[in-house]
Amino acid sequence: MKDFDRFFQKIYEQPLENRKDWYAASTVDYAKYRAPYVPKVIDQVCAEFPETKNLKLLEVGSGPGNASQHFVQRGYNLTCVEPNTTACLFAKERFQDFPNVNINNSTFEEWSDNNQQKFDGAIASTSFHWLDAETRCARLANLLNPEGKIVLLWCTAPQPEKEVYQYLDPIYQEYMPSFADYENFETQRQNINRIAQELVTSGYFTHLKHFEAVGDRHYQPEEYLSLLTTLSPYIALPKERRITFFKKIRKTFESNNIRECQTKYICAAHTATKISA
């Protein structure tokens, strides 16, 4: 995505109620069609945590639980903070049989103002860029125990192989020219690595580490359209343009007899350690 930081800053400037419900209409599709976190990367992240019992983790922007499930199933005590009410209800049902998860329906900023708990680790699962850029590092550090870990998890938007994308590109150029260029992995890496560097430059964290794997997922045409409904650049389109855009994408799949859309994406994690006073 071009102008990654500026795009999300524009979203953050919207009224709080708009941001709380940003993904509300696509919660089920978000859980079903978003690129899955690669287990190898999750294993590498968990290896960074201390080998102690009853480890307490905080997840910020947990959504419907796509990342949460990996930590809940490993037995960590997980406190989730998510502003989207629909996603919270989905996650509560998803984890109803797991007593080690606690889901809080709130923005991170509101919740952290009233929280007294300390955690061994904090996880932002494809959500760090949604937090207030001026306070996010300080707030997260304040919630961690001495030498606690911060984890930024990422799954980039699945990119169709060029054989398919060549048919989709003219539609992207017409409806979203600022996001139309085919993003190679290096561009995506630069985006997330630039954001992760803030952990160190903030002065609150040190020992930044990076883990990465390339994932792949195949979508049927209608599944790919469902995926698009969960991505911020598409949600940001005016309703009528979004509807027309989807119709043209669907027609392009049909007219070119595209029955499967093979995609690749980056699953990455950045970890850092809180600087103790």
JOBEL-V102853 format. One record per pair of residues at least 4 apart in sequence whose C-alpha atoms are under 7 Angstrom apart, sorted by the first residue. I is the first residue (numbers start at 1). J is the second residue. Records with the same first field share a line. If there is no record, write none. Layout:
# JOBEL-V102853
I->J + J
This chain:
# JOBEL-V102853
1->179 + 183
2->178 + 179
3->7
4->8 + 191
5->9
6->10
7->11
8->12 + 129 + 130
9->13
10->14
12->130
14->18 + 19
15->19
16->20
17->21
18->22
20->83 + 84
21->84
23->27 + 230
24->84 + 86 + 87
26->30 + 229 + 230
27->31 + 64 + 86 + 87
28->32
29->33 + 226 + 227 + 230
30->34 + 230
31->64 + 66
33->227
34->227
35->155 + 158
37->67 + 155 + 267
38->42 + 215 + 267
39->43
40->44
41->45 + 211 + 212 + 213 + 268 + 269
42->46
43->47
44->48
54->76 + 77
55->76 + 77 + 120
56->76 + 77 + 78 + 119 + 120 + 121
57->76 + 77 + 78 + 79 + 119 + 120 + 121 + 122
58->78 + 79 + 80 + 119 + 121 + 122 + 123
59->78 + 79 + 80 + 81 + 122 + 123 + 124
60->80 + 81 + 82 + 108 + 123 + 124 + 125
61->81 + 82 + 124 + 125 + 127
62->68 + 80 + 81 + 82 + 125
63->82 + 87 + 88
64->87 + 88 + 90 + 91
65->69 + 91
67->125
68->72
69->73
70->74
71->75 + 76
72->76 + 78 + 100 + 101
76->100
77->100 + 101
78->100 + 101 + 102
79->101 + 102 + 103
80->102 + 103 + 104
81->103 + 104 + 105 + 106 + 107 + 108
82->88 + 104 + 105 + 106 + 107
83->105 + 106 + 107
84->88 + 105
85->89 + 105
86->90
87->91
88->92 + 103 + 105
89->93
90->94
91->95
92->96 + 103
106->110 + 111
107->111
108->112
109->113
110->114
111->115
117->143
118->143 + 144 + 145
119->143 + 144 + 145
120->144 + 145 + 148 + 149
121->144 + 148 + 149 + 150
122->149 + 150 + 151
123->150 + 151 + 152
124->128 + 151 + 152 + 153
125->152 + 153 + 154
126->153 + 154 + 155
128->152
131->136
132->136
135->139
136->140
137->141 + 199 + 202 + 204
138->142 + 204
139->143
140->144
141->204 + 274
144->148
146->274 + 276
147->273 + 274 + 275 + 276
148->273 + 274
149->271 + 272 + 273 + 274
150->271 + 272 + 273
151->269 + 270 + 271 + 272
152->269 + 270 + 271
153->268 + 269 + 270
154->267 + 268 + 269
155->265 + 266 + 267 + 268
156->265 + 266 + 267
157->265
158->263 + 264 + 265
159->263 + 264 + 265
160->164 + 165 + 261 + 262 + 263 + 264
161->165 + 262 + 263
162->166
164->168 + 261
165->169
167->252
168->172 + 249
169->173 + 180
170->174
171->175
172->176 + 177 + 180
173->177 + 180
175->245
176->180
183->187 + 188
184->188
185->189
186->190
187->191
188->192
189->193
190->194
191->195
192->196
193->197
196->270
197->201
198->202
199->204 + 205
200->204 + 205 + 206
204->274 + 275
205->272 + 273 + 274 + 275
206->272 + 273 + 274 + 275
207->272 + 273
208->270 + 271 + 272
209->270 + 271 + 272
210->269 + 270 + 271
211->268 + 269 + 270
212->266 + 267 + 268 + 269
213->266 + 267 + 268
214->264 + 265 + 266 + 267
215->264 + 265 + 266 + 267
216->263 + 264 + 265
217->262 + 263 + 264
218->260 + 261 + 262 + 263
219->223 + 224 + 260 + 261 + 262
220->224 + 259 + 260 + 261
221->225 + 253 + 259 + 260 + 261
222->226
223->227
224->228
225->229 + 246
228->234
229->234 + 235
231->235
232->236
233->237
234->242
237->241 + 242
238->242
239->243
240->244
241->245
242->246
243->247
244->248
245->249
246->250
247->251
248->252
249->253
250->254
251->255
252->256
253->257 + 258
254->258
